[in-house]
Amino acid sequence: MDADRSAVAETCLKAAHDGSLSFPDITGRLIAAGFDGYMVDYRRTSQTFYLPEGDSLVLAMDQPEAPVAPRFDAAEMARLVRWAQAQPAGYSYASFSEQAKAAGCAGYLVSFPGRRVVYFGRTAETHVELFPD
């Protein structure tokens, strides 16, 4: 992975955690840099950024390790996504992640060409969210 793309990925990861960029801003920057998508792994506290050619970059996420609940609650994940989209006072990515793990979310895959996010639990149950128009 070249240094410019690595820097974009690192900036976007930091911005998600400090709240300085929104999800649409982050995805826009990653797409402009040529990324195909990324995956968040809550159990490893890492995020992997993918290029269409097959190259990838794994970065550690700066958040406390916490167990992922055994049961995946798709309805709760849908509620959390709506909460994140609304960006109300008190919203933070750290809080979203903490609540997602409590809802049994082990991670999620963001596909830019597919314009969707697939949230998954430890038992491979899923909840799919399409990008808003």
N, C-alpha and C positions, 0 to 999 in steps of 0.2 A: 504494500500500500504506500503510495507516495505521501510525502510530508504534507502537502496542501490538503489532501483529502483527510488524512489523519487529524489535522488541525480542525477541519470543519466538524468531524465526528466528535472530537473532544469538546469543542465549543458548544455543540448542540446538547451533548450529554450534561455538561455543566449547567447550561441554560435551563434544561428541564428541571434540574434539581434546585436551582436558585430562583426559578420563576421569571427569569429575564426574557424568555421567549415562549410564545404559545406553541401548541402542537402544530397548527398550520404554518407558523413561521419556521419551526424546526424542520418539518417535512419539506417545505419549500427550499430551504438551504441544502438539505441532504440530496434532494432530487437535482438541484442545480449543480451539485458537485459530482453527480453521476452515480449516486447510490441507488440500489434496487430495493432496499428495505433494511430493516433491522429486527433483532429479537432481544427481548428482555428476559433474563432468566433470574427469577427471584430467589431460587434455591442456591444459586452460585453467586448472587449479587453481581451479575455481569451483564453487559450489553454487547451484542455482536452486530457490526455493521457490514452489510453485504454489497459487493459490486456485481453487476451482471456477468462479468467475465469469470467469476468464481473466487476472486480474492475477498478476504474478509479481515476485519479488525475487531479484536475483543478488548473491551475496556472494563475495568472494575467500576461498579456503581458505589457511590458514596452514600450508603444508607445502612442502618443497623440490620444485622441479620436477624431474621425472625422466622419461625416455622410457618410453613404453608398449611392451612387447615386441610384435613383429609377429604372433606366433602366440598365439591365445587358448586357454588350457588350462582347460576347464570343470571337469575333475576337481579341479584345484588350487583353483579358485574354491570348489567345494563344500567342500573341506577347510578353506580359510580361513574360510568362514562358520561351520563347526562349531567351529573354534578361537575365533572371536569370540564365539559363543554361550556357550561354556564359561567365558569370562573367566578363563583361568588366570593364574597369576603371570607377569609379563613381557608380558602382552598390552597393546597400545596401538593406538589407531586409526591412528596414524602408521605403525606397523609393519605393520598390516593393509594400509594403502594402498600402502606400498612393495612388499609381496609381491604384492598384486593387480596392480600395474602390471607387475611382473616376470612375472606369469602372463598378460599380454596384455590385462588389463582396462582399457579406455579410460574406463569410467565405469559408473554404474548409476542406474536409475530406481526410486524407491520409490513404490508406489501404495497409498494408504491404503484407498480403496474396494475395490481388487483384492486387498488383503492379501498383496502379493508384492513382491519385488525382482527386477528384471531386470538382470543384469550383462551387459555387451556388450564385444566386442573391436573392434579397428580394422576388421575385415572384416565387422562386424555379426553375428558369431556370438554366441550368447547362452547364458546359464545362468540358470534361473529358480528362485528360492527362495520358498516360501510362508512367511508369518509363522507362527511356532510357535503352537500353541494355548495 
